[in-house]
Amino acid sequence: MASNRIASRYSRSLLDLATSSDKLEAVKDDMNLVEQVCSESKELQVLLRNPIIKSTDKKAVLQKIFSTTESLTQNFIAFLVDKNREEELPLVAENFISAYNQMKGIAKATIVSAIPLSEDTLSEMKTYVESLTGKSGLQLNNQVDPTIIGGVVIKHEDSLLDKSVSKELREIRKKLIYN
């Protein structure tokens, strides 16, 4: 919990800094890269958490990994290492993207279906989910899970709308067993 609060504060600071220096979009792209690299590389996660490795070595590695990013982003990552908060980097990136999306009014939702949805169906689902959430500019992600048999499961932030066949079958089973 404390870790999340720390990451949230650092990400808000970076957001304010990027906004004031007119580099918000570039820093957002950098944070997407940071989040992706950190989630894909277990070695990097171990490096960030390792207290034995010197901060100068960590800085050098991070500088090489993120050499293509904006100088503001590179300086911020170096600042995190100087403050011994480098292990918060993935969470800072995640919180930054979340704060950016909230600032821009962008919401994300996931549609789970038994088969891949067509573009027309995704467009209809986007309109439906936007009406449910009251948010426009929704980004939909379609995940395929054959175990739901049919129907859809909609996930948005902390909300879950399960209209799958497997859920209906579970409900029928409960009624039959308990009645």
Backbone torsions as a table, in degrees:
resi	resn	phi	psi	omega
1	MET	NA	-46.4	178.7
2	ALA	-62.7	-36.5	179.3
3	SER	-60.7	-41.8	179.8
4	ASN	-66.1	-39.6	178.0
5	ARG	-63.7	-42.7	179.1
6	ILE	-62.2	-48.4	-179.4
7	ALA	-62.5	-37.6	178.9
8	SER	-63.7	-42.1	179.8
9	ARG	-66.0	-44.5	178.6
10	TYR	-64.4	-40.6	-178.7
11	SER	-67.2	-37.3	176.3
12	ARG	-64.9	-39.3	177.7
13	SER	-62.2	-44.4	178.4
14	LEU	-64.5	-39.5	178.2
15	LEU	-61.9	-45.6	178.5
16	ASP	-63.0	-43.0	-180.0
17	LEU	-64.0	-44.1	179.5
18	ALA	-66.3	-38.1	179.0
19	THR	-66.4	-45.8	-177.5
20	SER	-69.0	-27.6	179.6
21	SER	-96.2	9.1	176.9
22	ASP	60.1	36.4	179.5
23	LYS	-125.8	28.5	-173.9
24	LEU	-60.7	-47.0	-177.1
25	GLU	-65.9	-41.4	179.9
26	ALA	-65.4	-42.3	179.9
27	VAL	-68.1	-35.8	176.6
28	LYS	-62.2	-42.9	176.5
29	ASP	-62.8	-39.4	177.6
30	ASP	-63.2	-42.7	-179.1
31	MET	-67.5	-32.8	172.7
32	ASN	-61.6	-42.9	178.4
33	LEU	-64.1	-45.5	179.8
34	VAL	-59.7	-46.3	-179.8
35	GLU	-61.9	-43.5	-179.4
36	GLN	-64.7	-47.8	-178.4
37	VAL	-63.8	-43.4	-178.9
38	CYS	-65.4	-36.9	-179.0
39	SER	-75.2	-29.0	-177.4
40	GLU	-87.2	-22.9	-174.1
41	SER	-108.6	104.4	177.1
42	LYS	-67.1	-32.7	179.0
43	GLU	-62.9	-41.0	178.5
44	LEU	-64.9	-40.9	177.9
45	GLN	-60.9	-42.5	178.3
46	VAL	-64.3	-43.4	178.9
47	LEU	-59.3	-45.2	-177.7
48	LEU	-64.4	-33.0	-177.6
49	ARG	-87.6	-15.1	-173.2
50	ASN	-75.7	115.4	-178.4
51	PRO	-78.0	-13.3	-177.3
52	ILE	-78.4	-32.5	-178.5
53	ILE	-72.6	132.4	-178.1
54	LYS	-65.5	148.8	-179.5
55	SER	-64.3	-30.9	177.7
56	THR	-65.6	-37.1	177.5
57	ASP	-69.0	-40.4	178.0
58	LYS	-62.7	-43.1	178.8
59	LYS	-60.1	-43.5	-179.0
60	ALA	-62.9	-43.3	179.0
61	VAL	-64.3	-47.7	-179.7
62	LEU	-64.1	-35.9	178.1
63	GLN	-62.5	-40.9	179.6
64	LYS	-70.8	-41.2	-178.4
65	ILE	-65.0	-42.9	-175.3
66	PHE	-107.3	36.2	-178.1
67	SER	-67.8	-22.0	-178.3
68	THR	-86.6	-3.9	-176.7
69	THR	-82.5	168.8	177.8
70	GLU	-59.8	147.1	-179.6
71	SER	-61.3	-32.7	176.7
72	LEU	-61.1	-42.3	178.7
73	THR	-66.4	-44.4	179.3
74	GLN	-61.2	-43.5	178.3
75	ASN	-64.4	-36.8	179.4
76	PHE	-67.1	-42.2	178.2
77	ILE	-62.9	-42.4	177.2
78	ALA	-62.7	-38.0	177.4
79	PHE	-62.5	-42.6	177.5
80	LEU	-59.8	-41.9	179.3
81	VAL	-65.6	-41.7	178.4
82	ASP	-60.0	-34.5	-179.5
83	LYS	-89.5	8.6	-178.1
84	ASN	57.6	38.1	178.6
85	ARG	-118.2	22.6	-176.3
86	GLU	-63.5	-28.1	179.7
87	GLU	-71.3	-13.2	177.2
88	GLU	-84.3	-7.1	-174.6
89	LEU	-51.9	-48.8	179.0
90	PRO	-61.2	-39.5	179.9
91	LEU	-71.3	-35.3	176.1
92	VAL	-62.6	-44.5	179.4
93	ALA	-62.3	-44.3	179.3
94	GLU	-62.2	-45.5	179.2
95	ASN	-66.3	-35.9	177.8
96	PHE	-61.9	-47.1	-179.1
97	ILE	-63.5	-40.7	177.8
98	SER	-63.2	-44.3	178.9
99	ALA	-66.3	-38.5	177.0
100	TYR	-61.4	-47.8	-180.0
101	ASN	-61.4	-40.4	178.8
102	GLN	-65.4	-41.8	179.4
103	MET	-63.3	-38.8	-178.5
104	LYS	-87.8	-3.4	-179.3
105	GLY	74.8	25.7	-179.8
106	ILE	-95.9	127.8	177.9
107	ALA	-116.3	151.7	178.1
108	LYS	-118.8	142.2	176.7
109	ALA	-142.3	154.1	178.7
110	THR	-119.2	131.1	176.1
111	ILE	-108.2	116.3	177.5
112	VAL	-99.4	127.7	-179.6
113	SER	-136.9	163.5	-179.2
114	ALA	-74.2	-28.0	178.0
115	ILE	-131.8	159.2	177.1
116	PRO	-61.1	137.1	-178.9
117	LEU	-87.6	145.3	177.8
118	SER	-74.2	166.6	179.4
119	GLU	-62.0	-38.6	179.0
120	ASP	-63.8	-43.9	180.0
121	THR	-66.4	-41.4	177.4
122	LEU	-62.4	-38.2	178.0
123	SER	-63.6	-43.4	177.3
124	GLU	-65.0	-41.0	178.8
125	MET	-64.8	-37.2	178.9
126	LYS	-61.9	-45.2	178.1
127	THR	-61.5	-42.5	180.0
128	TYR	-64.3	-46.7	-178.6
129	VAL	-67.7	-36.4	176.0
130	GLU	-62.1	-38.2	178.1
131	SER	-69.2	-33.9	177.6
132	LEU	-68.6	-43.5	-174.5
133	THR	-88.2	-21.3	-176.9
134	GLY	75.5	17.6	-179.5
135	LYS	-117.6	140.7	174.6
136	SER	-104.7	171.1	-178.2
137	GLY	71.3	35.4	-176.2
138	LEU	-77.2	137.0	174.2
139	GLN	-105.4	119.6	-178.8
140	LEU	-100.5	141.5	174.7
141	ASN	-122.6	126.3	179.9
142	ASN	-100.7	118.3	175.2
143	GLN	-108.6	143.1	-179.7
144	VAL	-104.7	126.7	177.4
145	ASP	-139.8	98.3	-176.5
146	PRO	-62.4	-17.4	-177.9
147	THR	-70.6	-14.0	178.3
148	ILE	-82.0	-4.4	175.3
149	ILE	68.2	-51.8	179.6
150	GLY	-167.4	174.8	-178.1
151	GLY	79.6	-162.9	-179.4
152	VAL	-141.3	158.4	170.5
153	VAL	-123.2	126.0	-178.5
154	ILE	-109.4	124.2	178.9
155	LYS	-116.9	124.6	177.0
156	HIS	-141.0	117.5	-177.2
157	GLU	50.2	-114.8	-179.0
158	ASP	-98.7	6.2	-176.8
159	SER	-99.3	148.4	178.8
160	LEU	-140.0	124.2	175.9
161	LEU	-116.8	108.4	-175.5
162	ASP	-103.8	104.8	176.9
163	LYS	-117.0	42.3	-177.7
164	SER	-94.2	157.3	177.8
165	VAL	-66.4	-38.7	-179.3
166	SER	-62.4	-35.8	177.3
167	LYS	-67.3	-43.1	179.1
168	GLU	-62.1	-40.2	177.6
169	LEU	-64.6	-38.9	176.5
170	ARG	-63.3	-40.2	179.0
171	GLU	-64.9	-42.2	178.1
172	ILE	-64.0	-42.2	179.0
173	ARG	-60.1	-44.4	178.3
174	LYS	-59.8	-43.6	-179.3
175	LYS	-63.6	-41.4	179.2
176	LEU	-67.4	-38.7	-178.5
177	ILE	-72.2	-42.4	-173.1
178	TYR	-91.4	-3.0	178.0
179	ASN	-111.4	NA	NA
